[in-house]
């Protein structure tokens, strides 16, 4: 087979063993079910090239930052002047390279890169600062390598979160991750393509934008002989009701949500996946939907890069799963039917009658049985 391939591709390089290099990606198979994937050489080359270009502007990448972006990542000031064309060209060229980096070996920079992608048409000086900050942070973390692994191939966990109206045009931002336990096999951070009127609608649109990926993974694994159990984790209880019950859980505030976004409800009703509630402080997809800071950023990054197992956040998968399922059923079930005024009056009268009987030392149940016999006499 290899000779046949070499006939079509002369000079083909063949690598064997636990350490491989493919298209700039450094792949190392470590323990069973895990491998490391890095882009150390490629990123080092990027940094050297950029620093050489920055010298002519008397700029550098020597400032150390704790995070790749600050909390104002999505802020766009209309008064900020645009970059000169030479700097704008550098900006576009390196953002294109960062797209390749984030999808291969550095999922931890996807949020920042996804925002910079929305600014390539006419970047301004604020965008340049955000770009330089990101590259300075990458310089410090250039040796970081992601780990991807699976406890088994039968449990796929999907987490989707969306930030409402965070962009200058009031559009939301979708974040999603898929994992088999160690690291993420896929991630998404992207500006939503439509405006929404509520945070629940933003979450629902975000779910519909990311969900096709996990569905593809499910179908792919099925054709490899596996049938993964897909669990979708959400931190918005109103959206969970909509996902489970469809239009039945739509109130006057959510009836405007387009019908096409309820296709995810069809998938859930067909038994293709389960929906469970996830506390916001454990929602890893938050990393992809908003610029986190401090401890939460560090904790989520370790999980996304595969340095910490997902169970470091989700111990309740086993120990508290029963409690969580009860809470989900209690909070996301169909809403109770509202009583009419007449029903409320009858209930109030019944309570008064029962209290009066108890005050006389009589048993309310005997009174109820006698009433039933009078209304339904035995023939």
N, C-alpha and C positions, 0 to 999 in steps of 0.2 A: 504493500500500500504506500509506504513512504517513497519508494522509488518512483511510483506512478506520480505522486504529488511533486517530487523533485523535477520530474519531466516538465511539468507545467510551471514550476517556480524554481528556476535554477538558483543555486546558492542558498537553499533553505537551511536555516540553522535549527538544529534539534537539541532540546535540553531535556534532561531526565533528572530525577531526584526530588528531594523535598524543597529545594530552593529553585525557583524559576523566575525568569524575567520576560515579561511580555508587554510590548508597547509602552515601555517605561514603567510598568507596574512591577514591583518586587513582591513576589508571592512566596510565602514559606508555610508549608504544612507542619504544624506543631504537634499537638496531641490529637487523639481521635475525635473527629467531628469538629475540629477548629483549624483555621488558618489565618495567617497575618497577611495584610495587603498594605504595602506602603508605596509612597512616591517621593522618597527622600532625595534621590538624585535629581529628579525632574524639578522639584520645588527649589532645591539649592541652585539649580541653573537659572530658574526664574528670578530668584532673589538677586543673584549676581548681575544678571542682565538689567534688572530694574535699577539697582543701585548705581550702575554705570551711567544709565540715562539720567538719574536724579542729580548727579554731580554737577551737570551744566545748569541746574536750577538752584544749586546750593541747598539741596534737601537730602535727607537720608532716612533710613529705616531703623534708627538706633533707639527710638523711644520705646519703652517697655509698657505694654498695656495688659491689664488683667483679663480683658475680654476683647473679642474681635470687633465689637460695636458697642456704642453706648445706648442709653435708653431712647435717644432721639434719632435712631436709625431711619425711621420712616418720615421724619420731618423734612419738608421741602419748603424753602423760603423763596418766594417769587422775586424778592429784591436782590438775591445773590447773583453776581455777574457770572456769565458763562465762561468756561475755560477757553483759553486760546487754542487754536486748532492743533498745534503740536502736542500740547498736553492732552487734549481730547483724544488724539490718535493713540497715545500711550495708554490712556484709560481704557479705550475700547479693546486694544490688543491684549492687555493683560486680563481684563474681565473675561474675554473669550477663553483664555488659558485656564482661568480659575473655574470655569464651568466644567471643563474636563477633569480638573483636580477634585472638585467637590463630589462628582458622581463616581469617582473611582476610589480614591483613598482617604478623602477628608470630608466626610458628611457633616462634620462639626462646623464647617464654614458655609453651609448651604444657605442659611437665612440671609447673611450679609451679601453673598454673591447674587442671590435672587433679587434683592433690592437694587443692587448696582446694575443688574441687567435691565431694569426698567428706566435707567438713566443714561443709557449709551447714546441715545439720539442727540441730546443736547446737555451734556454734563456741566455742572457748575462747580464753583470752588468748594462748596460744602461736600459735594460728591467726591471731589479729589481728596479732601481730608479723610472722608470715610474709607476711601480706597487705600490711602497711605496707612491709616490706622490698621486696617485689616492685614495688609502686607507686613507691617511691623510685627503684628501678633503672630503671623505665620512664620516669620523669620525666627522668632523665639521657640516656636513649637514645630519646626520643620522636621525634626526627627521622630515625631509622633506617628505611630503606625496603628491602623485599625485592626481589630480582631473580629472575625465572623465565625459563628459556630451555631450548632443546633443540639438541643437536648434530645430531640427526636424530630421526625419529619411529619408528625401527626397533629401538632398543635401550632397554629399560626396566629400570632397576636397582632392586631392592627389597632393603632391609636391615631385618631384624627382630631385636630383642634383648629379653630379659626378665630382670628382677632377681628373684631368688628370696627369698620370705618377708621382704619389706622393710616391709610394713605391720604395724600393731599386731595385727591378727588373723591374721598369718602368711601373708597372700596375696601373690602376686607382682605385678609391675608390667610391663606390656607397652609396648614402644616400637617404632615402625616408621616408615620413610620410603620414599618412591618418588621417583625422579628420572630425568630424561632427560639430565642432565649438569650443568646450571646451576641451583642452587637445588633446592627440592623441590616437587613438584606436589601432594603429600599427605603428612601426617604424623599419627601417633597416639601418645598417651601416656595410658594408662588402667590403673586397678587391675583385676586379674584377678577374675573372678567365682567362682572356685573355689580351694580350697586344693590344693596339690600336695606330693608327698613328696620330690621331688628337683629339682635345678636343671635337669636334662635334661627332666623332665616340664614344668617351668615354661616352658622354651624352646619345647617342643612345643605347649603350650596357647597361648602367645603367637603362634606362627606361625599357628595355626588361627584366632585372633581377628583378625589383621590381613590375612591372605592374601586374603579375599574382595574387598578394595578393589583390589589390583593385577589380580585376575582381571576385575573390572568394567572397569578401564581398558583391559585387553587386548581385551575384547569390544567396548567402545565404539570403540576405534581401528580394530578390524577392520571395523566398519560404516562407518567414514570412508574406507576404502580402504587402510588400513595394517595390516600384520601384525607387530607388535613382537615382538622376541626378548626374552623375560622371563628375567632372571637373579636368582635369590634368593641373597643372601649371608648366611651364618651363621657365628658364631664358636665354636659348640659342636660338636665333632667327633662326640660321641655322638649328638646329635640329627640331624646330617647323615646318619649311618648309618641312623637310623630313618626319615628322610625318603626316602632312596633305596631301602632294602631292606625297609621296613615291619616286620612282625612278625619277620622273619628275623633282625633285629638286636636284638630285645628279649631282655634278660637277665632273670634273676630279680628284678633291681631295677627293671625297667621294664615287666613284663608287666601291671601293674595299670593302665597308661595306657588310657583309654577308647578303644574301637574307633573311635568317631566322629571322633577326632582324626587318624586315618590317611587321611582323605579328601584331605589335602594330598599324601600319597604317591601316590594315584591320579592326581592332576594331573601329578605329575612323571613317573610311568611312562607316562602318555599322551603325553608329549613336549610338554606345554604350557609347561614352564619347566625351566630348569637350576638346579642347586644347586651353589654353590661356597663354598669356605672363605675367610673373611675374618679376618685377625688382629684381636684385640680392640682393639688400639690404633688401628685404622683403622675400627672399627665405628661409623659415624655414628649408628646407632639407639641407641647408648649414651646420647646426649644426651637421648633421650626416655624412657629407662628408669631413670636415676639422676641425682642432682644433681652433675654434674661440677664440678670446681674447677680453677683455674689455666690453664695453657697449653692443655690438652686442650679445656677449655670454649671458649676463644677460637677455636681452630682449627676445631672442629666447628661452632661458631656461624657462622663466615664461610661455610662450605660450605652450611649449611642456609639462610642468608639469601641465598645466591646471589652473594656478593661474591667468592668463590673457586670455581673449577671443581672438580668432584669429582676430577679427575685430579691435583690437588695432593696428594691422599691416596693415590690409586690409580694410581700410575705403573705398577704391575705389571699393569694391564689389558693392556698391550701388551708391554712389555719383559720382564716375568717371567711372563707368562701361562702359558707352557709349563711352567715350573718349578712354578707353583702347581697346575696341573692334575695334574701327576705326584704332587705332595704330597698332593692331595685323594684321588686314586685309591689312594695308598698308605695313607692314614690312615682313609678312610671306606669302603673296600671290605669285602666280607663277611669275617667272621673266619675264620681258617684252622681246618680240622678238627683237633681234639685227637687225638693218638695214644693208642692203648690201651697197657697195660703190656706185652702180648705183642709189639706192634709195636715198642716201644722196645727190648725185649730182642733181637729179631731184628736190628734196625738196629745195636745195639751189637756183636752177634756178627759181623755182616758187616764192620764196621769193624776188628775184631780180626783177622779172616782176611786182609783186605786189607793191614793193617800187617805181618803175618807174611810174606806173599808178597813184599812190597817189601823186607823185611829179608833175604830169601833171594836177592834180585836177580831175582825173577820179575815178570812183568807181570800185574797183577790183571785186566786186560781179557781176556787169553788164558784165564785160569782161569774167568772169567765165561762166555766163549763156549763152552768145553768143557762147562760145567755145563748151559748151555742146550741143547746138542746131545744130551747124555745124557737130559735131561728131555723133549726134543721131537725124537725121532729122525726123520730124513727117510725117508719110505716109498719 
